[in-house]
Amino acid sequence: MKTKTILVPVDLSDHSKNLINYATELAIRFNSRLIILHTHPLTNIPQTTAGYMGTVEPIYPTFADVEDYAAIKEDKLKVLDSFISEVPIIRSVPYEKRIAIGQPSDLICEEARNNLVDLIVMGTSGASGLEEILVGTRGESVTRNAPCPVLVLPEKCQYKPIRSIYLAVDEDSLEHNAQLELLVKIARYFHSEVHMIYVTDKISREKGQLIMDKLNHAVNDLKYSFHIITHDDPEKGLNSIIEENEVSLVALIYREHNFLERIFSPGLRKKMVFHTEKPLLILK
């Protein structure tokens, strides 16, 4: 797998500088280009309006609106230029700057699709209460809808070589081998040790052996270990081993309707994206 293009959405915060720095470090090692994307919300145009006889009619932008958006883009691009100049390491790799107007998570996924992006590197902000249940965060939305892997970096995360990777696995982890290609590439480059974690509420050595046999051919040239964690609560079981060890990167395979998806949504996957303290790689 060639990681040719890395997309980095930024909100011009200090955390965004960390994102650019981290993504640039990866781009240097993988010979990639960066796309730095800054989005501006679409605030001036209502989505619909009540029409004749109570029907709902869409409202479209006028020429004046379009001119306003062009001016906004021009202004935001100047701001982005100034912001990027404060992260000098980016000059080590080829990069492009983009401004887009609209709903951020939709624009991020659209940019990734249109540019055949291989990896999205983004931050996340915490959410709590009803916001976490009903709305979610930009990072959580992108991890669900992006066409490529997403690396979510917690606030204040600084780049460090990736020495240990903890990958959550289940019975279906190798239905699509391509999902592990990026993880294998990272592990090979950094000589990382890959710890594969299978969480179950019952001791099932036969099932664990079956999973290990399936995974072996994908990672047999890596330094790896396989762990079966028995816990009544899969979320707590996986979290416990992450909290007790030196972890450089946590990796989850995103797929609808399997065991991991059942425990990660609305459970661990979403919670980890909201509140992760470790770099979190969602493999797709």
N, C-alpha and C positions, 0 to 999 in steps of 0.2 A: 504494500500500500504506500503510495506517494502522498505525503501531506503537502500539497502544493499551495493551498490557500487557507489562511487562518483569519476568521472574522472576529473582530473585537468591538463589541458595542460599548460605548462610553457615555457617561453622563456628566463629564467634566469635573468629577469629584477627585479627591486625593486617591481614593480607591481605584479610580480609573487609571491613574498613573501606574499603580501596581499591576493592573491588568495588562497594560501596554508593555511594561517591563517584562512580565512573565511570558507573555505571548512572543515578544521579541527573542527572548532566550530560547524558546522552543523553535522559532523560525530560523534562528542561526544554526541550530543543530540539525534541523530537518530540511534546510534549504528551501524555506517557504517564503511566500509573500504575505503581507498583512493587508487587510481592509479594515480601516478604522471608521466605524459607523456611529454617527451621533443623530439621534432622532429628536424631533420637535413635535409636541402633541398638536393634533388638529382640533383647534378650539373654536374657530369662528363659524363653522358650518354645522347646524343641527342635522341629525341623521334623518329624521322624518318630521312631518307636520300633519295635523289633522286637515283633511281636505273637504270638498263638498260632500254632503250627506254622511259625514263622519268617516270617510275613507282616509287611509293613510298614504300620503304621497311623499316620495323622496325629494329632498332639496339638493340641487347641484350647485357647484361653485360658479360664481360669475367671473367675468374677465377681470374685474377688480380684485376678486379673491385670489385668482391665479397670480396677478401681479404682486399682491401682498406676499404670497408664498415664495415667489422668486426673490423678493427683497429679503425675506426671512432667511432663505437658504444662503444668500450671499453674505448676510451678516453673521450667521452661524458658522459659515465656513471660515471666516476671519477669526472668530473666537476659537474654533477648533485648531486652526493653524498655530495660534499663540499657545494653546494648551499643549499641543504635541511638541512644540519647541522646548518644553520643560522636561521632556523625556528623551535626552540625547541619544540613548542607546538605539532608538528606532532607526537612526540613520545607518545602522549596520545591515539593514535588510531592505528590499524593495517594499514600498507600501503605497496605498491609495487612501484618499479621504473621501467620505461620503456623508451627505446630509440628506435625511429623509423626513417627510412630514406625515404623521399619522399615528396609529396605535403601535407603540414600540415593539411588543412581542411579535405582532404580525409582520412588521417591517423587517425585523431581524431574520425571521424564518424565510421571508420572501427574498431578502438579499442573499441568504445562504443558498437557496434554490437557484436563483438566477446566475450566481457566480460559481456554481459547483464547489462550494466551500467544503473543505475536508474536516474542519474543526472550528467550533465556536468557543471562544474563551470569554467568559463573562462573570460578573459579580452577582451577588444577590443581597437583598435587604430583608431583614426579618419581618415576620408578620405574626399576629397573635389574635386569639379570640375569633370573632366572626370574620375578620378580614382573612385569616388563614383558611377558614372553612369555605367562605363564599367567593372570595376574590383571588387569593393566591398572590404570588409575586411574579415579576417579569421572568425571573430565572426559572421558576417552576413551570410557567407556561411554555417557555422556549424548550425546556427539556422534554416536554410532551410532544411538541409539534415540529421541532427542527428535523431536517432531512439528514443530519449528520451527527456525529458525537458532539457532546457539549461538556466542556470543562468549567465547573462552577468554582470560583475562588472566593473564600470568605474574606471579610473585611480585614485589612492589615496583613493579609497573606503576602509573604515575600518569596521570591523565587529561591528554591533550593534544589539541588540535584535529587532526582526521584530514586531513592534507594530501596524503598519497600512499598509494594502495592498489595492492597487487600481487596480481593475480588469476591463478591457474593455470588454463589452458584446454586443451581438447582437441577432438577432432572432434565430440563429442556435447554440447558445453557448452550449447547452446541447445535441446535437446530439450524442456525445460520452462522457458520464459521467466520464469515466476514466481520461479524460484530466484534471479534477479538483481535482483528488485525492491528488496530491502532495501539491497543494495550501491549501486544507482543512487540511492536516496533519501539515503543517507549522503553519497555523492559530490556530489549536488546541494546539499545543505545546507552542507557544508564547502568547496565548490568544490575538491574533491580532484582530483588527477590520477590517472587509472586506468591502470596499466601491465598489459597482458595478456601473460602469458608462456606460450609454447608450447614445450615441451621435446621434442626428438626425437633419435633416435640417427642420423638421416640428414638430409641437407639436402634438404628437399622444399618448394620455393617454391610449387608449385601447391597443395599441401595447406594450407600456411600462408595463402595468399591466400583459399582457400575458407573457412577458419575465420574470417579477418578479415571477409570479406563477411557471414558469418552473424551475427557479433557487432555489426557496424556499426549495424544498425537499433535495437539495444537500448541503445546508449551514444552515439548520434550527437549528442546535445546536451551531452555531457560532454567535458572535456579528457582525451584518452586517447592511448595509444601501444600498438603491438603489437610484440612481440619474439619472434623464433624463436631458441631456444637449442639449439645442436647439442652433444650430450654423450652419451658412451657409457652413462653412469649418470644417468637422469632425476632421481633424488633429488638427487645432487650438483649437477647442472646448475641445478635450481631453487633449491637452497640457496645456491649461489654468487652468483646475482644478488641474492638477498635480503640476503646478508651484505655485499655491496659497495655498497649504496645506502641512502639515508635512507628507511626504510620505516615508515609510521605504522600500517599494517594489512595483514596477509596474508589473502587470501580463497581458500577452496577450495570447489568445488562437490562435495557429497557425493552419490554415487549408486552403487548396487551394480553390480559387474561391468563397469565401463567401464575405459578406459585409466587414468584417475586413480585409480580404486579399486584397480586392480591394483598401482599403485606406492605407494599410500598405505596399504594394509593387506595385510600387516603392516608396511609401510614408512613412507613419509614422513608420511602423515596421523597415524598413531599416534605416531611419533617427535616430530612437531611439537607434538602435544597434551601429550606427556610433558614435553618439554624446551624448549618455545617461549620465545623471548626477546622476541617481538613479539606484540602483540594478534593473535589468530587467529580469523577469522570463518568458521565452517562454514555454508555456504549450503544450505538444504534446501527 
